[in-house]
Amino acid sequence: MSSSVALPDQSVLLRGTVEQVFNLLAALDGAVILYRDTTSAAAEFHIPVGRFRFITKERVTFDPEAHRIEFDQLQPPFHGVAGAHEVFQLEPVDGGSTRLMVSAVLHSQGGVLGWLLTRWLVGYFWWKVERRHLDRLRERCEVLFASSSEGRTAGERGLPT
């Protein structure tokens, strides 16, 4: 039996239109693509965490109409974790930018000990890895889509980062 552990949501303001950012994310750069069609993919992601490198296999679902990409783990990389579900939701922001909001739910296994490991250890590192990914994505969008927005930072627009 598994229990769910919802991680705190994260968001980032990205330069580029929703369509540009969606296409960048949907390219799954850096992943090993095992299967792909127009609405979904199966991919293997190699995730560095400190000195370690974990591999996760995931089903990725693309919904360009809703500006949404969902990731469902097929093979979790961590002991005590039965799976995970992440949602990347994009929304347009004035000035040609995009807000990316990420929510994640981890599913633990192994009773109370598995839940504790998932909540306090795996969840902590998962959140940090996701934050690093969002920061790198922001930097990449700054370079790729420099001419597609007004060139002001989120703080100058009065938006939180």
C-alpha positions as CSV (number, residue, x, y, z in Angstrom):
1,M,0.0,0.0,0.0
2,S,1.3,3.4,-0.9
3,S,0.8,6.8,0.7
4,S,1.1,10.2,-1.1
5,V,3.5,13.0,-0.2
6,A,2.7,16.3,-1.9
7,L,5.8,18.5,-2.3
8,P,5.6,22.3,-2.0
9,D,4.7,23.8,-5.4
10,Q,7.5,25.7,-7.2
11,S,7.3,28.3,-10.0
12,V,9.5,30.4,-12.1
13,L,9.1,33.3,-14.5
14,L,10.6,32.5,-17.9
15,R,11.4,34.7,-20.9
16,G,9.6,33.5,-24.0
17,T,6.0,32.8,-25.0
18,V,4.0,29.9,-23.6
19,E,4.4,28.2,-27.0
20,Q,8.1,28.7,-27.0
21,V,8.6,27.4,-23.5
22,F,6.2,24.5,-24.0
23,N,8.1,23.4,-27.1
24,L,11.4,23.7,-25.3
25,L,10.2,21.5,-22.4
26,A,8.5,19.0,-24.8
27,A,11.8,18.5,-26.6
28,L,12.9,16.6,-23.5
29,D,16.5,17.6,-24.1
30,G,18.9,15.5,-22.2
31,A,16.5,12.6,-21.8
32,V,16.9,9.2,-23.6
33,I,13.7,8.9,-25.6
34,L,12.4,5.3,-25.5
35,Y,9.2,6.0,-27.4
36,R,7.5,9.1,-28.7
37,D,4.3,10.2,-30.5
38,T,2.5,13.5,-30.8
39,T,0.8,13.3,-27.4
40,S,3.1,11.3,-25.2
41,A,6.6,9.8,-24.7
42,A,8.5,7.4,-22.6
43,A,11.8,8.7,-21.5
44,E,14.8,7.9,-19.3
45,F,16.1,10.8,-17.2
46,H,19.6,10.8,-15.6
47,I,19.5,12.9,-12.5
48,P,22.6,14.0,-10.6
49,V,22.2,14.4,-6.9
50,G,25.4,15.3,-5.2
51,R,28.0,12.6,-6.1
52,F,25.2,10.2,-7.2
53,R,23.4,9.8,-10.4
54,F,19.9,8.3,-10.5
55,I,17.9,7.0,-13.4
56,T,14.2,7.3,-13.7
57,K,11.9,6.1,-16.5
58,E,8.8,8.2,-17.0
59,R,5.7,8.5,-19.2
60,V,5.4,12.1,-20.4
61,T,2.0,13.4,-21.6
62,F,1.9,16.6,-23.7
63,D,-1.2,18.8,-23.7
64,P,-0.4,21.9,-25.8
65,E,-4.0,23.2,-25.7
66,A,-3.9,23.4,-21.8
67,H,-0.2,24.3,-21.8
68,R,0.5,21.3,-19.6
69,I,3.1,18.5,-19.4
70,E,2.7,15.6,-17.0
71,F,5.3,13.2,-15.9
72,D,4.4,9.8,-14.4
73,Q,7.2,7.6,-13.1
74,L,7.3,4.1,-14.6
75,Q,10.5,3.1,-12.7
76,P,11.3,5.1,-9.5
77,P,15.0,5.5,-8.7
78,F,14.7,5.7,-4.9
79,H,14.1,3.0,-2.4
80,G,10.8,3.6,-0.5
81,V,9.2,5.5,-3.5
82,A,6.5,3.7,-5.4
83,G,6.2,6.4,-8.0
84,A,5.6,10.1,-8.7
85,H,3.4,12.4,-10.6
86,E,4.6,15.9,-11.7
87,V,2.6,18.6,-13.5
88,F,4.3,21.4,-15.4
89,Q,1.7,24.1,-16.0
90,L,2.5,27.1,-18.2
91,E,0.6,30.4,-18.2
92,P,1.2,33.6,-20.2
93,V,2.4,36.7,-18.4
94,D,2.2,40.2,-19.7
95,G,5.2,41.3,-21.7
96,G,5.7,37.9,-23.6
97,S,6.9,35.9,-20.6
98,T,5.6,32.6,-19.2
99,R,5.1,31.5,-15.6
100,L,5.9,27.8,-15.1
101,M,4.3,26.2,-12.1
102,V,5.4,22.7,-11.0
103,S,3.6,20.4,-8.6
104,A,4.8,17.0,-7.6
105,V,3.3,14.1,-5.6
106,L,5.5,11.3,-4.5
107,H,4.0,7.9,-3.7
108,S,5.7,6.0,-0.9
109,Q,5.9,2.3,-0.2
110,G,7.1,0.4,2.8
111,G,4.7,1.6,5.5
112,V,5.5,4.3,7.9
113,L,9.3,4.0,7.4
114,G,8.8,4.4,3.6
115,W,6.6,7.4,4.1
116,L,9.1,9.0,6.4
117,L,12.0,8.4,3.9
118,T,9.9,9.7,1.1
119,R,8.7,12.8,3.0
120,W,11.8,13.9,4.7
121,L,14.7,12.6,2.6
122,V,13.6,11.9,-0.9
123,G,11.2,14.8,-0.9
124,Y,13.9,17.2,0.2
125,F,16.3,16.2,-2.5
126,W,13.6,16.0,-5.1
127,W,12.6,19.6,-4.4
128,K,16.2,20.8,-4.5
129,V,16.8,19.0,-7.9
130,E,13.6,20.5,-9.3
131,R,14.6,24.0,-8.1
132,R,18.0,23.6,-9.8
133,H,16.3,22.4,-13.0
134,L,14.0,25.5,-13.0
135,D,16.9,27.9,-12.4
136,R,18.8,26.3,-15.3
137,L,15.7,26.5,-17.5
138,R,15.3,30.2,-16.6
139,E,18.9,30.8,-17.7
140,R,18.4,28.9,-20.9
141,C,15.2,30.8,-21.8
142,E,17.0,34.1,-21.1
143,V,19.5,33.2,-23.8
144,L,17.1,31.5,-26.3
145,F,14.3,34.0,-26.1
146,A,16.0,37.3,-25.4
147,S,14.3,39.1,-28.2
148,S,10.8,37.8,-27.4
149,S,10.0,39.8,-24.3
150,E,10.5,43.3,-23.0
151,G,13.9,42.4,-21.3
152,R,12.7,43.3,-17.8
153,T,13.4,41.1,-14.9
154,A,10.5,39.6,-12.8
155,G,11.3,42.0,-10.0
156,E,11.1,45.0,-12.4
157,R,7.7,43.8,-13.5
158,G,6.6,43.5,-9.8
159,L,6.3,39.7,-10.0
160,P,7.8,37.2,-7.5
161,T,10.4,34.8,-8.8
